[in-house]
Amino acid sequence: MGKISSTRYALVLAGLIALLGGVGLAKGGLYIDRFEGDTAYMVDMVARMVMGQVPHVDFETPIGLMALVPVAVMAKAGFGIGQAFIAGQILVALILAPIVWRVGTSRLTGVTSWVFGVVCIALVLALVHGEDMLSVSVSMYYNRWAWVMAFVAILLAVVPPHDDHVNPRLDGVFIALALTGLAMSKPTYFVAFFVPIVLALVMRRAVSSLVFGVIAGALCAALIALFFGVGIFEAYIGDLLTVARSETRAAPGLPLAQIINGPQFLVATIVAILSVVVLRQSGQDRAGLLLMLLLPGFIYVTYQNFGNDPKWLILLAIYLLAHRPARGVRVLFNADGKAALNALALVSFALIMPSLQNIVTSPFRHLSENTQNYSVLMSDAPKFNDVFAFNERSNVVFARRILADEIPALDDYQAESKAREVTTFLGEALPRCALVSGDTAVDTYIADRLKQSPFNFAPETQFYMADVASMVWMIGGFAPLKGGAPWYYAGTPGLENADAIVVPLCAHSVQYRKAALSALEGAGLRVLAPIRDDLFLVYPIVRGD
């Protein structure tokens, strides 16, 4: 297959960005029907940045700076946060497009190049994280961006350029930019792929790429320090260590063994192993070795990400197509090497196709959503009035309770379970209740009540919410908790600045509430007697002697 016209390829990438980005913006807002908590998390962080706060320094999050800056820039430019999210994705696509262009024109050929370009742009501009569930969500958007950055860095490092596209200095700069993006957005990917990428450059003797990559990486770090202060790096590492040590979120999905040999993943694992064997037998020793070194990273990233969607299969297919030998090379089972790699690439694409189809079509599904089924996620917060959530999930309140609490006679018939454990705080037992839906309705109720008697809290009040996440400060117009965690992981982040502790009686997450309350009890705070509501308790904090 022939090489790609650089101009034509650039025009197609630009057209894809205009199409998918334009379709996303055309709705006039952001309409989500799943993972509302993740949306609230994103809105919370971006709102804080618009107010001048700096991630990691002023609030705790494992999500890196580069995953938030594009959206915050667009929000500061005047977009509502819903539209700012979509516009931020367009900005990221425009930044990554030259690197995608470089890979497509200098490393790949024919259909492989076109598929790679379409997939990368679609991943950046999608409105769903993947998997095979038809939905619209901003959840884990930074993972999609990170996969594209990983794809381009790996292919630039591993695959030699075409003879008429040799530019090692540019390759080094682009690899450094991609790795910086990974390190400062989703460091899991950086840790997983940094060593294989460096080894690939060493094995190719790409000294210029290594030197210019180091220089470009150092310049990126210097620019980040210049704009956000040197302390951001230490604070970022601290946030990452908090999550790594957290009992609630260190690994949010399936066990590692299932990621390797579970029903959903076993065929993918076998395909990957066969790919290494066939590459080496077809004379592609370096490519086979590097793929073998990449596989642990593929598995680790998939294990660490919620949903465990093996998007590395996309890269595997492209990788195999980029390393096909000439016909006539015999490999495993006396098969033709080129045909064998074609077959393995096809299986890889087939395995990930449901997720990929979901990703590519998500902007169009978003455009076609019936808006009558949606309401503003935070109706009392005008800054956020272009973010909409599906009514049945956000404003219809369902809860999961322990039925034996209402029918005590059932208690004798139950098995022992952690779900039956009672959470206590300062000696008071809390109801065994968890919200299933209705986050917006509940948080709006709490925000309204906190401004009314007997609470009467002023707008400048900072609340410590003993739950996984909360929209209360945004809905109620209160101050965000300085040093707090928009999504709770461990410890007592921001407690030193809190005026009161809010304890929900029916939590978004019982597990997270229990962890937060346990940490609070260990903090040795002085609090007043709780002010009570049917849905929550408020403990005013006593400061000073």
C-alpha positions as CSV (number, residue, x, y, z in Angstrom):
1,M,0.0,0.0,0.0
2,G,1.2,3.5,-0.9
3,K,2.3,6.3,1.3
4,I,-0.1,9.1,2.3
5,S,-0.1,12.6,0.9
6,S,0.9,14.8,3.8
7,T,-1.4,17.7,2.7
8,R,-4.4,15.4,2.1
9,Y,-3.9,13.7,5.5
10,A,-3.7,17.1,7.3
11,L,-6.9,18.2,5.6
12,V,-8.7,15.0,6.5
13,L,-7.6,15.4,10.2
14,A,-8.8,19.0,10.2
15,G,-12.1,18.0,8.6
16,L,-12.6,15.3,11.3
17,I,-12.0,17.7,14.1
18,A,-14.4,20.2,12.5
19,L,-17.1,17.5,12.0
20,L,-16.9,15.7,15.4
21,G,-16.2,18.9,17.3
22,G,-18.9,20.8,15.5
23,V,-21.4,18.0,16.1
24,G,-20.6,18.1,19.8
25,L,-21.0,21.8,20.1
26,A,-24.2,21.9,18.0
27,K,-26.3,20.7,20.8
28,G,-25.8,23.9,22.7
29,G,-25.0,22.1,26.0
30,L,-23.6,18.9,27.5
31,Y,-26.3,16.2,27.9
32,I,-25.1,13.2,30.0
33,D,-27.1,10.1,30.8
34,R,-24.6,8.2,32.9
35,F,-21.9,8.7,35.6
36,E,-23.3,12.0,36.8
37,G,-20.9,12.0,39.7
38,D,-17.9,12.0,37.3
39,T,-19.4,15.0,35.5
40,A,-19.9,16.8,38.8
41,Y,-16.3,16.0,39.7
42,M,-15.1,17.6,36.4
43,V,-17.3,20.6,36.9
44,D,-16.1,21.1,40.5
45,M,-12.4,21.1,39.4
46,V,-12.9,23.4,36.5
47,A,-15.0,25.8,38.5
48,R,-12.2,26.0,41.1
49,M,-9.7,26.7,38.4
50,V,-11.8,29.5,36.9
51,M,-11.9,31.0,40.4
52,G,-8.0,30.9,40.4
53,Q,-7.3,27.7,42.3
54,V,-4.5,25.5,41.1
55,P,-4.9,21.7,41.1
56,H,-2.9,19.8,43.7
57,V,-1.9,23.1,45.4
58,D,-5.4,24.4,46.2
59,F,-7.4,21.2,46.0
60,E,-6.6,17.5,46.0
61,T,-7.0,15.3,42.9
62,P,-5.0,12.6,41.1
63,I,-6.1,14.0,37.8
64,G,-3.2,15.9,36.4
65,L,-3.0,19.6,35.4
66,M,-3.0,18.9,31.6
67,A,-6.3,17.0,31.9
68,L,-8.0,20.1,33.3
69,V,-6.3,23.2,31.7
70,P,-8.0,22.8,28.2
71,V,-11.5,22.9,29.7
72,A,-10.6,25.6,32.2
73,V,-9.2,27.8,29.4
74,M,-12.4,27.5,27.4
75,A,-14.5,28.2,30.5
76,K,-12.4,31.4,31.2
77,A,-12.9,32.3,27.5
78,G,-16.7,32.6,28.2
79,F,-18.1,29.2,27.4
80,G,-20.4,27.6,29.9
81,I,-18.7,24.6,31.5
82,G,-20.7,22.1,29.5
83,Q,-19.7,23.7,26.2
84,A,-16.2,24.4,27.6
85,F,-15.7,20.7,28.0
86,I,-16.5,20.0,24.3
87,A,-14.5,23.0,23.2
88,G,-11.6,21.9,25.4
89,Q,-11.6,18.5,23.7
90,I,-11.4,20.3,20.3
91,L,-8.4,22.3,21.7
92,V,-6.7,19.0,22.7
93,A,-7.5,17.5,19.2
94,L,-5.9,20.5,17.6
95,I,-2.8,20.2,19.8
96,L,-2.4,16.5,19.1
97,A,-3.3,16.6,15.4
98,P,0.3,17.5,14.2
99,I,1.7,14.5,16.2
100,V,-1.0,12.2,14.7
101,W,-0.2,13.7,11.3
102,R,3.5,12.9,11.8
103,V,2.8,9.3,12.8
104,G,0.3,8.8,9.9
105,T,2.6,10.2,7.2
106,S,6.0,9.0,8.4
107,R,5.3,5.6,10.0
108,L,2.2,4.2,8.4
109,T,0.9,3.6,4.9
110,G,-2.4,3.1,3.1
111,V,-5.6,2.2,5.0
112,T,-3.6,1.7,8.2
113,S,-2.7,5.4,8.2
114,W,-6.3,6.5,7.6
115,V,-7.7,4.3,10.3
116,F,-5.1,5.5,12.8
117,G,-6.0,9.1,12.1
118,V,-9.7,8.6,12.4
119,V,-9.4,6.6,15.6
120,C,-7.2,9.1,17.3
121,I,-9.4,12.1,16.5
122,A,-12.5,10.2,17.5
123,L,-11.0,9.1,20.8
124,V,-10.2,12.7,21.7
125,L,-13.6,14.1,20.7
126,A,-15.8,11.3,21.9
127,L,-18.5,11.8,24.5
128,V,-18.3,8.4,26.1
129,H,-15.4,6.5,27.7
130,G,-15.9,3.4,25.7
131,E,-17.1,-0.1,26.5
132,D,-20.3,-1.4,24.8
133,M,-22.9,0.5,26.7
134,L,-24.7,3.1,24.6
135,S,-24.5,6.3,26.7
136,V,-23.2,9.8,26.7
137,S,-20.8,10.7,29.5
138,V,-17.7,12.7,30.3
139,S,-16.5,10.0,32.6
140,M,-12.7,9.3,32.3
141,Y,-12.3,11.6,29.3
142,Y,-8.7,12.0,30.3
143,N,-8.1,8.3,29.7
144,R,-9.2,8.7,26.1
145,W,-6.8,11.6,25.6
146,A,-4.0,9.6,27.3
147,W,-4.5,6.6,25.0
148,V,-3.9,8.9,22.0
149,M,-0.8,10.4,23.6
150,A,0.5,6.9,24.3
151,F,-0.3,5.6,20.8
152,V,1.6,8.4,19.1
153,A,4.6,8.3,21.4
154,I,4.9,4.5,21.1
155,L,4.6,4.4,17.3
156,L,7.1,7.3,16.9
157,A,9.6,5.5,19.1
158,V,9.2,1.9,17.8
159,V,8.5,2.2,14.1
160,P,11.3,3.6,11.9
161,P,10.3,6.5,9.7
162,H,10.0,6.2,5.9
163,D,13.2,7.1,4.1
164,D,11.8,10.4,2.8
165,H,10.3,11.4,6.2
166,V,13.4,11.2,8.4
167,N,13.3,14.0,11.1
168,P,14.6,12.6,14.4
169,R,14.7,16.0,16.1
170,L,11.0,16.6,15.4
171,D,10.2,13.0,16.5
172,G,12.0,13.6,19.8
173,V,10.1,16.8,20.5
174,F,6.8,15.2,19.7
175,I,7.5,12.1,21.9
176,A,8.5,14.5,24.7
177,L,5.3,16.5,24.3
178,A,3.2,13.3,24.4
179,L,5.1,11.9,27.5
180,T,4.7,15.2,29.3
181,G,1.0,15.2,28.5
182,L,0.8,11.7,30.0
183,A,2.9,12.5,33.1
184,M,0.8,15.6,33.8
185,S,-2.6,14.1,33.1
186,K,-2.6,10.3,33.7
187,P,0.8,9.3,35.1
188,T,-0.3,5.6,35.1
189,Y,0.3,5.7,31.3
190,F,3.6,7.5,31.7
191,V,4.9,4.9,34.2
192,A,3.6,2.0,32.0
193,F,5.2,3.1,28.7
194,F,8.1,5.4,29.5
195,V,10.8,2.6,29.7
196,P,9.7,0.7,26.5
197,I,9.6,4.0,24.6
198,V,13.1,5.0,25.7
199,L,14.4,1.4,25.0
200,A,12.8,1.6,21.5
201,L,14.8,4.8,20.8
202,V,18.0,3.3,22.1
203,M,17.5,0.1,20.0
204,R,16.9,2.2,16.9
205,R,20.0,4.3,17.8
206,A,17.8,7.4,17.6
207,V,20.3,9.6,19.5
208,S,19.0,12.9,18.1
209,S,15.4,12.0,19.1
210,L,16.6,11.1,22.6
211,V,18.6,14.3,23.0
212,F,15.9,16.6,21.7
213,G,13.3,14.7,23.6
214,V,15.1,15.3,26.9
215,I,15.5,19.0,26.0
216,A,11.9,19.4,25.1
217,G,10.8,17.6,28.2
218,A,12.9,19.8,30.4
219,L,11.5,22.9,28.7
220,C,7.9,21.6,29.3
221,A,8.7,21.1,33.0
222,A,10.2,24.6,33.2
223,L,7.1,26.1,31.6
224,I,4.8,24.3,34.0
225,A,6.8,25.5,36.9
226,L,6.9,29.0,35.6
227,F,3.1,29.2,35.2
228,F,2.0,27.2,38.3
229,G,5.0,27.2,40.6
230,V,7.6,24.6,41.4
231,G,5.5,23.3,44.3
232,I,2.9,21.9,41.9
233,F,5.2,18.9,41.3
234,E,5.5,17.9,45.0
235,A,1.8,18.5,45.5
236,Y,0.9,16.4,42.5
237,I,3.1,13.5,43.7
238,G,1.4,13.8,47.1
239,D,-2.0,13.5,45.6
240,L,-1.0,10.5,43.6
241,L,0.4,8.8,46.7
242,T,-2.8,9.5,48.5
243,V,-4.8,7.6,45.9
244,A,-2.2,4.8,45.7
245,R,-2.5,4.2,49.4
246,S,-6.3,4.6,49.4
247,E,-8.4,1.5,50.3
248,T,-11.3,2.8,48.4
249,R,-9.9,3.5,44.9
250,A,-6.4,2.1,44.3
251,A,-7.8,-0.3,41.8
252,P,-11.3,0.5,40.8
253,G,-12.1,-2.4,38.5
254,L,-11.7,-6.2,38.1
255,P,-8.9,-8.1,39.8
256,L,-5.6,-8.3,37.9
257,A,-5.9,-12.0,37.2
258,Q,-9.3,-11.4,35.4
259,I,-7.7,-8.7,33.2
260,I,-5.3,-11.3,32.0
261,N,-7.4,-14.5,31.7
262,G,-11.0,-13.5,32.4
263,P,-13.7,-14.3,29.8
264,Q,-13.6,-10.8,28.4
265,F,-9.8,-10.6,28.1
266,L,-8.4,-14.1,27.5
267,V,-8.6,-14.0,23.7
268,A,-6.9,-10.6,23.7
269,T,-4.1,-11.9,25.8
270,I,-3.7,-14.9,23.5
271,V,-3.6,-12.6,20.5
272,A,-1.0,-10.4,22.1
273,I,1.2,-13.4,22.9
274,L,0.8,-14.8,19.4
275,S,1.7,-11.4,18.0
276,V,5.0,-11.4,19.8
277,V,5.8,-14.9,18.5
278,V,4.8,-14.2,14.9
279,L,6.7,-10.9,14.8
280,R,9.9,-12.6,15.9
281,Q,9.5,-15.5,13.6
282,S,8.9,-13.2,10.7
283,G,12.3,-11.4,11.3
284,Q,10.9,-8.5,13.2
285,D,12.9,-9.3,16.4
286,R,13.0,-5.7,17.7
287,A,9.3,-5.1,17.1
288,G,8.5,-8.5,18.8
289,L,10.7,-7.7,21.8
290,L,9.3,-4.2,22.3
291,L,5.8,-5.5,22.0
292,M,6.6,-8.0,24.7
293,L,7.8,-5.1,26.9
294,L,4.7,-3.1,26.2
295,L,2.3,-5.8,27.2
296,P,2.7,-5.5,31.0
297,G,1.9,-1.8,30.6
298,F,-1.2,-2.5,28.5
299,I,-2.5,-4.9,31.1
300,Y,-1.6,-2.6,34.1
301,V,-3.3,0.5,32.5
302,T,-6.4,-1.6,31.7
303,Y,-6.4,-2.9,35.3
304,Q,-6.1,0.5,36.8
305,N,-8.8,2.2,34.8
306,F,-12.5,1.9,35.8
307,G,-14.4,-0.2,33.2
308,N,-11.2,-2.1,32.2
309,D,-11.7,-1.3,28.5
310,P,-8.7,-2.8,26.7
311,K,-8.1,0.1,24.2
312,W,-4.5,-1.1,23.7
313,L,-6.0,-3.6,21.2
314,I,-6.4,-0.6,18.8
315,L,-2.7,0.1,19.0
316,L,-1.9,-3.6,18.7
317,A,-3.7,-3.8,15.4
318,I,-1.9,-0.7,14.0
319,Y,1.4,-2.0,15.4
320,L,1.0,-5.3,13.6
321,L,0.0,-3.7,10.3
322,A,3.0,-1.4,10.5
323,H,5.4,-4.4,10.9
324,R,4.2,-6.8,8.2
325,P,7.0,-8.5,6.3
326,A,7.0,-9.3,2.6
327,R,5.0,-12.3,1.4
328,G,6.7,-15.6,1.6
329,V,8.1,-15.5,5.1
330,R,6.9,-18.6,7.0
331,V,5.9,-18.4,10.7
332,L,3.9,-20.4,13.2
333,F,2.0,-23.4,11.7
334,N,3.9,-22.7,8.4
335,A,1.6,-19.7,7.8
336,D,2.6,-16.8,5.7
337,G,3.9,-14.1,8.0
338,K,2.1,-11.2,6.4
339,A,-1.2,-13.0,6.3
340,A,-0.7,-14.1,10.0
341,L,-0.1,-10.5,11.1
342,N,-3.1,-9.3,9.0
343,A,-5.3,-11.9,10.8
344,L,-4.0,-11.0,14.2
345,A,-4.7,-7.3,13.5
346,L,-8.2,-8.1,12.3
347,V,-8.9,-10.1,15.5
348,S,-7.6,-7.2,17.6
349,F,-9.9,-4.8,15.8
350,A,-12.8,-7.1,16.1
351,L,-12.3,-7.5,19.9
352,I,-12.3,-3.7,20.5
353,M,-14.9,-2.8,17.8
354,P,-17.9,-2.5,20.1
355,S,-16.1,0.0,22.2
356,L,-14.7,1.8,19.2
357,Q,-18.1,2.0,17.5
358,N,-19.5,3.5,20.8
359,I,-16.7,6.1,20.8
360,V,-17.0,7.1,17.2
361,T,-20.8,7.5,17.2
362,S,-21.1,9.2,20.6
363,P,-21.1,12.8,19.3
364,F,-23.9,12.0,16.9
365,R,-25.9,10.3,19.7
366,H,-25.4,13.3,21.8
367,L,-26.8,15.6,19.1
368,S,-29.9,13.4,18.7
369,E,-30.8,13.2,22.4
370,N,-34.3,14.2,23.3
371,T,-33.8,17.2,25.6
372,Q,-37.2,16.8,27.2
373,N,-35.8,13.9,29.2
374,Y,-33.1,16.1,30.8
375,S,-32.8,18.8,33.4
376,V,-30.0,21.1,34.4
377,L,-27.6,19.2,36.6
378,M,-27.2,22.2,39.0
379,S,-30.3,24.3,38.4
380,D,-29.6,26.9,41.1
381,A,-26.1,27.5,39.8
382,P,-26.2,29.8,36.7
383,K,-22.5,29.3,35.9
384,F,-23.2,25.6,35.2
385,N,-26.6,25.8,33.4
386,D,-25.4,24.2,30.2
387,V,-24.7,20.8,31.8
388,F,-27.8,18.6,31.7
389,A,-28.5,15.2,33.3
390,F,-31.0,12.5,32.5
391,N,-34.0,13.0,34.8
392,E,-34.6,9.4,35.7
393,R,-31.0,9.2,37.1
394,S,-30.5,12.7,38.6
395,N,-33.9,13.8,39.9
396,V,-35.7,10.6,40.8
397,V,-34.5,9.5,44.2
398,F,-34.0,5.9,44.9
399,A,-32.0,4.4,47.8
400,R,-30.7,1.0,48.8
401,R,-31.5,0.1,52.4
402,I,-31.0,-2.9,54.7
403,L,-34.5,-4.3,54.8
404,A,-33.9,-5.9,58.2
405,D,-33.6,-2.4,59.7
406,E,-37.3,-2.0,58.9
407,I,-38.3,-5.6,59.5
408,P,-36.1,-6.8,62.4
409,A,-37.4,-10.4,62.2
410,L,-35.4,-10.8,59.0
411,D,-32.1,-10.3,60.8
412,D,-32.0,-13.9,62.0
413,Y,-32.2,-15.2,58.4
414,Q,-29.3,-13.1,57.0
415,A,-25.7,-14.2,56.3
416,E,-22.8,-12.2,57.6
417,S,-21.8,-9.5,55.1
418,K,-19.8,-6.3,55.1
419,A,-22.9,-4.7,53.7
420,R,-24.6,-5.2,57.0
421,E,-21.9,-3.3,59.0
422,V,-23.2,-0.2,60.8
423,T,-21.2,3.1,60.3
424,T,-20.9,5.2,63.4
425,F,-19.6,8.7,64.0
426,L,-18.8,10.1,67.4
427,G,-20.7,7.3,69.0
428,E,-23.9,7.7,66.8
429,A,-25.0,4.9,64.5
430,L,-25.9,6.1,61.0
431,P,-28.6,4.6,58.8
432,R,-27.5,1.8,56.5
433,C,-28.6,3.7,53.3
434,A,-27.0,4.4,50.0
435,L,-28.3,6.5,47.1
436,V,-29.0,4.6,43.9
437,S,-30.2,7.7,41.9
438,G,-31.3,11.3,42.5
439,D,-27.9,12.9,43.3
440,T,-29.0,16.3,41.9
441,A,-32.3,16.3,43.9
442,V,-30.6,15.3,47.2
443,D,-27.7,17.7,46.8
444,T,-30.1,20.5,45.9
445,Y,-32.2,19.8,49.0
446,I,-29.1,19.8,51.2
447,A,-27.9,23.1,49.7
448,D,-31.3,24.8,50.2
449,R,-31.6,23.6,53.8
450,L,-28.1,24.7,54.8
451,K,-29.2,28.3,54.0
452,Q,-32.4,28.0,56.0
453,S,-33.2,27.8,59.8
454,P,-31.9,26.2,61.9
455,F,-28.6,26.1,59.9
456,N,-28.4,29.6,58.4
457,F,-25.0,29.2,56.9
458,A,-23.5,32.2,55.0
459,P,-22.2,32.1,51.4
460,E,-18.6,32.2,52.6
461,T,-19.0,28.9,54.6
462,Q,-16.7,26.1,53.7
463,F,-18.2,22.6,54.3
464,Y,-16.3,19.3,54.7
465,M,-18.6,16.8,53.0
466,A,-18.3,13.3,54.5
467,D,-19.0,11.5,51.2
468,V,-17.3,10.6,47.9
469,A,-18.4,13.8,46.1
470,S,-20.9,16.6,46.4
471,M,-22.4,19.4,44.4
472,V,-23.6,21.3,47.5
473,W,-21.2,24.2,47.4
474,M,-21.8,24.8,43.7
475,I,-25.6,24.5,43.9
476,G,-25.8,26.6,47.1
477,G,-23.4,29.3,46.2
478,F,-21.1,28.5,49.1
479,A,-17.3,28.7,49.1
480,P,-15.3,25.7,47.9
481,L,-13.3,24.0,50.6
482,K,-9.8,25.2,50.1
483,G,-7.4,22.2,50.1
484,G,-10.4,19.8,49.8
485,A,-11.0,16.9,47.5
486,P,-13.7,17.2,44.9
487,W,-13.6,13.4,44.8
488,Y,-12.7,11.8,48.2
489,Y,-9.9,9.1,48.4
490,A,-8.4,9.1,51.8
491,G,-7.5,11.3,54.8
492,T,-9.0,14.6,55.7
493,P,-8.1,16.9,52.9
494,G,-9.0,20.6,53.5
495,L,-10.3,19.9,57.1
496,E,-8.2,22.7,58.5
497,N,-10.2,25.2,56.4
498,A,-13.7,23.8,57.1
499,D,-16.3,25.6,59.1
500,A,-18.6,22.6,59.5
501,I,-18.8,18.9,58.7
502,V,-21.9,17.6,56.7
503,V,-22.7,13.9,57.2
504,P,-25.3,12.5,54.8
505,L,-27.6,10.0,56.4
506,C,-28.1,8.4,53.0
507,A,-24.7,8.6,51.3
508,H,-23.7,8.6,47.7
509,S,-21.2,5.9,48.8
510,V,-21.4,4.2,52.1
511,Q,-17.8,2.9,51.7
512,Y,-16.4,6.4,51.1
513,R,-18.5,7.9,53.9
514,K,-17.2,5.3,56.3
515,A,-13.6,6.0,55.3
516,A,-14.1,9.8,55.6
517,L,-15.7,9.5,59.0
518,S,-13.1,7.2,60.3
519,A,-10.4,9.7,59.3
520,L,-12.3,12.5,60.9
521,E,-12.6,10.7,64.2
522,G,-8.8,10.3,64.1
523,A,-8.2,14.0,63.5
524,G,-9.1,15.0,67.1
525,L,-11.4,17.8,66.1
526,R,-13.7,19.7,68.5
527,V,-17.2,19.9,67.2
528,L,-20.5,21.2,68.6
529,A,-23.6,18.9,68.9
530,P,-25.0,18.1,65.5
531,I,-27.7,20.2,63.9
532,R,-30.2,17.7,62.6
533,D,-32.1,17.2,59.4
534,D,-34.0,14.1,58.2
535,L,-31.4,13.7,55.4
536,F,-28.1,14.9,57.0
537,L,-26.3,16.0,60.2
538,V,-24.1,19.2,60.5
539,Y,-21.3,19.4,63.0
540,P,-20.0,23.0,63.4
541,I,-16.3,22.9,64.0
542,V,-14.8,24.7,67.1
543,R,-11.6,26.5,66.4
544,G,-9.1,27.8,68.9
545,D,-8.8,27.2,72.7
